[in-house]
Amino acid sequence: MGALLFDTTEAAVKLAHFLAWDIRLPVVVLGHEVPPELQDAPAGSVSVGEDLKDALRSLLVLALNPTPLMPGIPQPARIATPSAP
């Protein structure tokens, strides 16, 4: 679904970079600015305060947005079909 980044040490950012760019998971950073390595990640990366509830909410919102399979190629829009009564 995504990754929560609690610190911005070199090892943590390296793992988050792998998750954001290679696996294409959204990343939410708690209590710090988004490191330059994670900015413009395909699935998104945001910074929130120290509140874990806000971080989880942000992660869920990012996870709901479709991620392009290839960089620079827009993904087709999803069409909701009405359910049968």
Helices and strands as residue ranges (DSSP letters): E 3-5, H 10-17, I 18-22, E 27-30, G 36-38, E 45-48, H 52-64
